[in-house]
Amino acid sequence: MSTSWEIKHRLGDALNDHDLRRILECYSPDAVLVTPVGVAEGHDQIEWCYERFFKGFPDLHYTPWLEVDCDDPAVTEWTITGTHTGPFLLHDGTELEGTGRRITLRASCDVHVENDKIVTHQHYWDQLELYGQLGFGLVQLPSPAV
């Protein structure tokens, strides 16, 4: 029987390898993934969610930097980095074509495990931080009057 942390570490390795098969092996067939973007239920939706990030950020990399000393949920703070070179689905359903911008997004998540599979996985990140790094909401201030 695997611990929550063993499964979480396997998931992190699969994420960094962009290996959707190995990612899905970490989740129960009826798992729920909750993100600021929305809720994915079951393998098909979870795969679709990860696939969107991998297409938008082909060099996406996950770096955990804090693991909270508890087993269930397994709580991690992490950073994802990547370069936006592919299409990325926005909250309104439109796709943003690659901007070439580099992102560094701070986030946290918790994972609940039953029978060696993730049953719920909740991600928390600031979408405004992500959108700002992609170039949204940048205000050009006027030059001061001389």
Number of C-alpha atoms within 10 A of each C-alpha: 6 12 16 23 19 13 20 22 14 15 21 17 17 19 18 16 15 20 15 17 11 15 21 21 17 20 24 18 16 15 22 20 22 18 15 12 15 9 14 19 16 16 20 12 15 22 16 13 18 16 17 16 19 23 18 22 23 16 17 21 19 19 15 15 10 11 15 11 10 10 13 14 17 21 23 21 17 17 17 15 16 20 19 25 18 19 18 21 17 12 11 7 8 10 13 15 13 16 15 13 13 15 20 16 17 17 15 17 18 20 22 19 25 14 11 17 21 24 20 19 21 16 17 15 17 12 13 11 14 15 14 13 17 19 11 11 10 10 7 6 6 6 6 5 4 3
